[in-house]
Amino acid sequence: MDIFNSLMQGFATAISPINLMWAFIGCVLGTAVGVLPGIGPAVAVAMLLPITAKVDITASMIFFAGIYYGAMYGGSTTSILLNTPGETASMVTAMEGNKMAKSGRAGQALATAAIGSFVAGTIATVIVTLFAPVVADFAVKLGPPEYFLLMVLAFTTVSAVLGKSTLRGMTALFLGLALGLVGLDQISGQARYTGGIPELLDGIEIVLVAVGLFAVAEVLYAAMYEGRTAETQNHMSRVYMSKRDWQRSIPAWLRATAIGAPFGCIPAGGTEIPTFLSYAVEKKLAKGENKAEFGTVGAIEGVAGPEAANNATVTTAMIPLLTLGIPTSNTTAILLGAFQNYGIQPGPQLFTTSANLVWALIASLYIGNLMLLVLNLPMVKLWVQLLKIPKPQLYAGILIFATVGAYGMRQSAFDLVLLWGIGLVGVLMRRFDFPTAPVVVGMILGPLAEAQMRNAVSIGEGSFKVFLQRPMSIVLVVIIVLVLVLPRLYKWMAAKKELTALA
């Protein structure tokens, strides 16, 4: 009952006109940030920190939270329509969403992304409301061995599920892992694989790789092979979801929320692992006609699942931030800085010392989710009109968009050369049927996995047995082995059964 009363008091604060205005501005700005490649919510919040210095702390936190989850909504729009992920979290959405747009189902893809984000965000906010301290206590018990094995699980599922061949998936993954090693070693500070180029000391920007492999490669591939493929960008049918779309989307939203919610609480690679795991689960569970749509005309589950997982993760990331003072993503790290600017240290005492602020922030998550749904759903028709733009102008716009976004990150001409080089690699990968998504997964999670592996081995005093000495890590090892073995065992048994039937 105390939780309910506290939440009602939070709503009373959050629905004041000034706080509603800040929530609305944050949601609109966040959506715009999500659409633009290269900016991202962390950069947007960092840029706007000085603006809110004179604003009441509750209003500014509601504003930043609006930007944070608004960016997760906005990133899906350009991913679906233009195959240009505004945020790394939207890369998985681009894989099926863009194929749906090309087969005339852009409206359904945008609708399932918006509604799925709302459903997952709301369920995750309920989890934040009810279980913040409990979930945070569990998350803090996980150590480097568990984090490393979680990333290995992501590697195995992604490379096994994406693309037509496991070997090609693994090749793409190792390419990403290699790119992730470029720059200064996190522990020793030694330069690795930079070739003496100063610009590579900071590593290769992940957004640069995502935009190069998806957007630039898309345009170059279309320019080189236009007319040889049967894809159409302008063909459109219904804008809203059918009964069958709802039947396929609802289970995907719920499964993805269950996958994404726990990941918000642990510093194991942000939204990338849960979105890829959700995609892998949906592809494995799909049957018959639904399974055939994956990678061809676009499966709605491949948009519904990752988008819901993404938003569930983003929302539950508030749990460790508020209860333990531990940021699990770049954006929550900057939000932690914003709290400290006001002289407030998030942690176990925050719910006592600043209860009004915390519950107003939690209430604003409910309001922001509803606000984003109301903002985004009516705009589906407007966004779909983008597909009516003639291809030459559309592709020219995508290239300008991608180039400006890439240059804007570090104002470096070298980044532009790199962007176009990555784009050409992306064309080759498409031409020879290599999946591009594992490259980005390897780049994002590779350095994190390396750091966690080193920490785990240090804990085990140089012994790799540390990965088999803790209950949770043993469970993860078993799951990884099953992911690798079961599909092959199933294929072998099916082939044996076929041979027996023929005999």
C-alpha positions in Angstrom: 0.0 0.0 0.0 2.9 2.3 0.8 4.2 1.8 -2.8 0.7 2.7 -4.2 0.4 5.9 -2.1 4.0 6.9 -3.0 3.2 6.4 -6.7 0.0 8.4 -6.4 2.0 11.3 -4.9 4.5 10.9 -7.7 1.7 11.2 -10.3 0.4 14.3 -8.4 3.9 15.9 -8.9 4.5 14.6 -12.5 1.1 15.9 -13.9 1.7 19.5 -12.9 1.7 21.6 -16.1 5.4 22.5 -15.9 6.5 18.9 -15.5 4.1 17.7 -18.2 5.6 20.3 -20.5 9.2 19.1 -19.8 8.1 15.5 -20.3 6.5 16.4 -23.7 9.6 18.4 -24.8 11.9 15.5 -23.7 9.8 12.9 -25.7 9.7 15.0 -28.9 13.5 15.7 -28.6 14.2 12.1 -27.8 12.2 10.9 -30.9 14.1 13.3 -33.1 17.4 12.1 -31.6 16.5 8.5 -32.2 15.8 9.2 -35.9 19.1 11.0 -36.5 22.1 8.6 -36.9 25.2 9.4 -34.9 23.7 11.5 -32.0 22.1 9.1 -29.6 20.4 9.7 -26.2 23.7 9.9 -24.3 25.1 12.7 -26.5 21.7 14.6 -26.4 21.5 14.4 -22.6 25.1 15.5 -22.2 24.6 18.5 -24.6 21.5 19.6 -22.7 22.9 19.2 -19.2 23.9 22.9 -18.9 20.4 24.1 -20.2 18.6 22.6 -17.2 21.1 23.9 -14.5 18.5 26.5 -13.5 15.5 24.2 -13.7 13.9 22.4 -10.8 15.6 18.9 -10.3 12.3 17.0 -10.7 11.5 18.8 -14.0 15.0 18.2 -15.4 15.1 14.5 -14.5 11.6 14.0 -16.1 13.0 15.9 -19.2 16.1 13.7 -19.4 14.0 10.5 -18.9 11.8 11.7 -21.8 14.8 12.0 -24.1 16.1 8.6 -22.9 13.1 6.5 -23.8 12.0 8.8 -26.7 15.2 8.0 -28.5 14.4 4.3 -28.2 11.1 4.9 -30.0 12.5 7.2 -32.7 15.3 4.8 -33.7 12.9 2.3 -35.1 11.4 4.8 -37.7 14.5 5.2 -40.0 15.5 1.6 -39.4 12.2 0.4 -40.8 11.8 2.9 -43.6 15.3 3.6 -44.8 17.4 0.7 -43.3 19.4 3.5 -41.4 19.5 2.7 -37.6 19.5 5.9 -35.6 20.7 4.0 -32.6 22.6 0.7 -32.2 19.6 -0.7 -30.4 17.6 -0.4 -33.6 19.9 -2.5 -35.8 17.9 -5.7 -35.3 14.7 -3.8 -36.1 16.2 -2.8 -39.4 16.8 -6.4 -40.5 13.1 -7.4 -40.7 11.5 -3.9 -40.5 13.1 -2.7 -43.7 12.1 -5.9 -45.6 8.5 -5.3 -44.4 8.7 -1.8 -45.7 9.9 -3.0 -49.1 7.1 -5.5 -49.3 4.5 -2.8 -48.6 4.0 -3.3 -44.9 5.8 -0.3 -43.5 2.6 0.8 -41.6 2.3 -2.5 -39.7 6.0 -2.5 -38.9 5.9 1.1 -37.5 2.7 0.3 -35.6 4.0 -2.9 -34.0 7.2 -1.1 -33.0 5.3 1.8 -31.4 2.7 -0.4 -29.6 5.4 -3.0 -28.6 7.5 -0.2 -27.1 4.5 1.1 -25.1 3.6 -2.4 -23.8 7.1 -3.4 -22.9 7.9 0.1 -21.4 4.7 0.0 -19.3 5.3 -3.6 -18.0 9.0 -2.7 -17.2 7.8 0.4 -15.4 5.5 -1.7 -13.2 8.6 -3.9 -12.5 10.6 -0.8 -11.5 7.7 0.3 -9.3 7.2 -3.0 -7.5 10.6 -4.8 -7.5 13.4 -2.2 -7.8 15.3 -3.1 -4.6 14.8 -6.9 -5.1 15.9 -7.0 -8.8 18.9 -4.7 -8.0 20.0 -7.1 -5.1 20.0 -10.0 -7.5 21.8 -8.1 -10.3 24.6 -7.0 -8.0 25.4 -10.7 -7.2 26.4 -11.4 -10.8 30.2 -11.1 -11.3 32.6 -11.0 -14.2 32.3 -14.8 -15.0 28.5 -14.4 -15.5 28.8 -11.2 -17.5 31.4 -12.9 -19.8 29.3 -16.0 -20.3 26.2 -13.8 -21.0 28.2 -12.2 -23.9 29.4 -15.6 -25.2 25.7 -16.6 -25.2 24.9 -13.6 -27.3 27.7 -14.4 -29.7 26.6 -18.0 -30.2 22.9 -17.2 -30.6 23.5 -14.3 -33.0 26.0 -16.2 -35.3 23.9 -19.4 -35.3 20.6 -17.6 -36.1 21.5 -14.8 -38.5 22.3 -15.6 -42.1 21.8 -18.8 -44.0 25.1 -20.4 -42.8 26.5 -20.7 -39.3 30.0 -20.4 -40.8 29.2 -17.1 -42.5 27.6 -15.9 -39.3 30.8 -16.8 -37.3 33.0 -15.2 -39.9 31.1 -11.9 -39.6 31.2 -12.1 -35.8 35.0 -12.6 -35.8 35.4 -9.6 -38.2 33.4 -7.5 -35.6 35.5 -8.8 -32.7 38.7 -7.9 -34.6 37.4 -4.4 -35.3 36.5 -4.1 -31.6 40.2 -4.6 -30.7 41.3 -1.6 -32.6 42.5 1.3 -30.3 44.1 1.4 -26.9 44.0 -1.7 -24.7 41.7 -1.1 -21.8 44.0 -2.5 -19.2 47.6 -2.0 -20.4 47.0 1.2 -22.5 49.0 -0.2 -25.4 47.9 0.8 -28.9 46.5 -2.2 -30.9 46.0 -2.6 -34.6 46.0 1.2 -35.3 48.6 1.0 -38.1 50.2 4.2 -36.7 47.0 6.2 -37.5 46.3 8.6 -34.6 42.5 8.7 -35.4 42.3 5.0 -34.6 43.7 5.3 -31.0 40.2 5.9 -29.7 38.9 2.9 -31.6 36.3 2.8 -34.4 33.0 4.4 -33.6 30.2 1.8 -33.4 27.6 4.1 -34.9 30.0 4.7 -37.9 30.1 0.9 -38.5 26.3 0.5 -38.1 25.6 3.4 -40.5 28.2 2.2 -43.0 27.1 -1.4 -43.0 23.4 -0.7 -43.1 22.7 2.7 -44.7 25.7 3.3 -47.1 25.9 -0.4 -48.1 22.1 -0.3 -48.8 22.5 2.7 -51.2 25.7 1.4 -52.9 24.2 -2.1 -53.3 21.0 -0.6 -54.9 23.1 1.6 -57.2 25.2 -1.3 -58.4 22.4 -3.9 -58.7 19.3 -1.8 -59.4 17.1 -3.6 -61.8 18.6 -7.0 -61.0 16.6 -7.4 -57.8 12.8 -7.6 -57.5 12.7 -5.3 -54.4 10.4 -2.3 -54.6 10.7 0.6 -52.2 7.5 2.4 -53.2 4.8 -0.4 -53.1 2.4 0.1 -50.2 -0.7 -1.6 -48.9 -2.4 -1.2 -45.5 -1.1 1.2 -42.9 -2.6 -0.5 -39.7 -2.1 -3.9 -38.2 -4.5 -6.8 -39.1 -5.9 -9.3 -36.7 -3.2 -11.8 -37.7 -0.5 -9.1 -37.1 -1.9 -8.6 -33.6 -1.9 -12.4 -32.9 1.7 -12.7 -34.0 2.9 -9.5 -32.2 1.3 -9.9 -28.7 3.3 -13.1 -27.7 6.5 -11.5 -29.2 6.0 -8.4 -27.1 5.5 -10.4 -23.9 8.4 -12.8 -24.6 10.7 -9.8 -25.4 9.7 -7.9 -22.3 10.6 -11.0 -20.2 14.0 -11.2 -22.0 14.8 -7.4 -21.9 13.7 -6.5 -18.3 16.5 -8.4 -16.5 19.1 -7.0 -18.8 18.5 -3.4 -17.8 19.8 -4.3 -14.3 23.2 -5.6 -15.4 26.1 -3.8 -17.0 26.5 -6.4 -19.8 26.3 -4.5 -23.1 23.1 -2.3 -22.9 20.2 -3.1 -25.2 22.2 -5.0 -27.8 22.2 -8.5 -26.1 18.4 -8.6 -25.3 17.4 -7.3 -28.8 19.5 -9.9 -30.5 18.4 -12.7 -28.1 14.7 -11.7 -28.7 15.2 -11.9 -32.5 16.9 -15.3 -32.1 14.0 -16.6 -29.9 11.3 -15.3 -32.4 13.1 -16.9 -35.4 13.5 -20.2 -33.5 9.8 -20.3 -32.4 8.4 -19.2 -35.8 6.8 -22.0 -37.9 5.6 -22.6 -41.4 4.7 -19.4 -43.3 5.8 -17.1 -40.5 9.3 -18.7 -40.4 9.6 -18.3 -44.2 9.0 -14.5 -43.9 12.2 -14.1 -41.9 14.9 -12.6 -44.1 12.7 -12.5 -47.2 9.5 -10.3 -47.0 10.1 -9.5 -43.4 8.5 -11.1 -40.3 6.5 -8.9 -37.9 7.8 -10.8 -34.9 11.3 -9.8 -35.9 10.2 -6.1 -35.4 7.8 -6.6 -32.4 10.3 -8.7 -30.3 13.5 -6.6 -30.5 11.6 -3.2 -30.1 9.9 -4.5 -27.0 13.1 -6.0 -25.6 14.9 -2.7 -26.3 12.3 -0.6 -24.4 12.0 -3.0 -21.5 15.8 -2.9 -21.0 15.9 0.9 -21.2 13.2 1.2 -18.5 14.6 -1.3 -16.0 18.0 0.3 -16.3 16.5 2.9 -13.9 16.5 0.2 -11.1 20.3 -0.1 -10.5 20.7 3.7 -11.2 18.2 4.7 -8.5 18.7 1.9 -5.9 22.5 1.3 -6.2 23.8 4.3 -8.0 25.2 2.0 -10.7 24.7 3.1 -14.3 24.3 0.2 -16.8 24.6 2.3 -20.0 26.1 5.5 -21.3 22.9 7.4 -20.9 22.3 6.3 -17.3 25.9 7.2 -16.6 25.2 10.8 -17.7 21.9 10.8 -15.8 24.0 9.8 -12.7 26.1 12.9 -13.4 23.0 15.0 -13.6 21.9 13.8 -10.2 25.3 14.6 -8.8 25.1 18.1 -10.3 22.2 18.7 -8.0 24.0 17.3 -5.0 22.0 14.0 -5.0 23.8 10.6 -4.9 21.6 7.8 -6.1 21.8 4.7 -3.9 19.9 2.6 -1.3 19.0 5.8 0.7 17.5 7.7 -2.3 14.0 6.3 -1.8 14.1 7.7 1.8 16.0 11.0 1.3 14.5 12.1 -2.0 11.2 10.0 -2.2 9.2 12.8 -4.0 11.8 13.0 -6.8 12.1 9.2 -7.2 8.3 8.6 -7.4 7.7 11.6 -9.6 10.4 10.2 -12.0 8.8 6.7 -11.9 5.3 8.2 -12.5 6.8 10.2 -15.5 7.8 6.9 -17.1 4.2 5.9 -17.3 3.2 9.3 -18.6 6.1 9.4 -21.1 5.2 6.0 -22.5 1.6 7.0 -23.1 2.8 10.4 -24.5 5.1 8.6 -27.0 2.4 6.2 -28.1 0.0 9.2 -28.7 2.8 11.0 -30.6 4.0 8.1 -32.7 0.9 6.2 -33.7 -0.9 9.1 -35.6 2.4 9.8 -37.4 2.6 6.3 -38.9 0.8 7.5 -42.0 3.0 10.5 -42.3 6.2 8.5 -41.9 5.1 6.0 -44.5 4.9 8.8 -47.1 8.7 8.8 -47.0 8.5 5.7 -49.2 6.8 7.6 -52.0 9.9 9.7 -52.5 11.5 8.5 -55.9 14.5 6.2 -55.3 17.3 8.5 -56.6 16.3 11.4 -54.4 15.6 9.0 -51.4 19.0 7.4 -51.7 20.8 10.7 -52.1 19.0 11.9 -48.9 20.1 8.8 -47.0 23.7 9.3 -48.1 23.6 13.0 -47.0 22.0 12.1 -43.7 24.5 9.3 -43.0 27.5 11.5 -44.0 26.5 14.5 -41.9 25.7 12.2 -38.9 29.1 10.4 -39.2 31.0 13.7 -39.5 29.1 15.3 -36.7 30.4 12.7 -34.1 34.0 13.8 -34.1 34.2 16.4 -37.0 36.8 14.1 -38.6 37.4 13.7 -42.3 39.0 10.4 -41.6 35.7 9.1 -40.2 34.1 9.9 -43.6 36.8 7.8 -45.4 36.2 5.0 -42.9 32.4 5.3 -43.4 32.6 4.8 -47.1 35.2 2.0 -46.7 32.9 0.2 -44.3 30.0 0.8 -46.8 32.0 -1.0 -49.5 32.7 -3.9 -47.2 29.0 -4.0 -46.5 28.3 -4.3 -50.3 30.7 -7.2 -50.5 29.0 -8.9 -47.5 25.6 -8.5 -49.1 26.8 -9.7 -52.5 28.2 -13.0 -51.0 25.4 -13.4 -48.5 27.3 -12.7 -45.2 25.1 -11.3 -42.4 26.1 -7.8 -41.3 24.5 -7.7 -37.9 27.1 -10.1 -36.2 29.9 -7.6 -37.1 28.2 -4.9 -35.0 27.5 -7.3 -32.2 31.2 -8.4 -32.1 32.3 -4.8 -32.1 30.0 -3.7 -29.3 30.4 -6.7 -27.0 34.0 -7.8 -27.9 35.8 -5.2 -25.8 33.3 -5.7 -22.9 33.7 -9.5 -23.1 37.5 -9.2 -23.1 37.5 -7.0 -20.0 35.1 -9.3 -18.1 37.1 -12.4 -19.1 40.3 -10.8 -17.8 38.6 -9.8 -14.6 37.1 -13.3 -14.1 40.5 -15.0 -14.7 42.1 -12.5 -12.2 39.4 -13.5 -9.6 40.3 -17.2 -10.4 44.0 -16.4 -9.9 44.8 -17.3 -13.5 42.6 -20.4 -13.7 39.7 -20.7 -16.2 38.0 -23.0 -13.7 36.4 -19.9 -12.3 33.7 -20.2 -15.0 32.6 -23.6 -13.6 32.7 -22.7 -9.9 29.6 -20.6 -9.5 25.9 -21.8 -9.9 24.8 -19.0 -12.3 27.9 -19.4 -14.6 27.4 -23.2 -14.7 23.7 -22.6 -15.9 25.0 -20.2 -18.6 27.6 -22.7 -19.8 24.9 -25.4 -20.1 22.7 -23.0 -22.1 25.5 -22.1 -24.4 26.4 -25.8 -25.0 22.7 -26.5 -25.7 22.4 -23.6 -28.2 25.4 -25.0 -30.1 24.5 -28.7 -29.9 20.7 -29.0 -30.1 20.2 -27.6 -33.6 22.8 -29.9 -35.0 21.5 -32.9 -33.1 18.0 -32.1 -34.4 19.2 -31.8 -38.0 21.2 -35.1 -37.6 18.1 -36.9 -36.2 15.8 -35.5 -39.0 18.3 -36.6 -41.6 18.6 -40.1 -40.0 14.8 -40.4 -39.9 14.6 -39.4 -43.6 17.1 -42.1 -44.5 15.2 -44.7 -42.5 12.0 -43.7 -44.3 13.7 -44.0 -47.7 15.1 -47.4 -46.8 
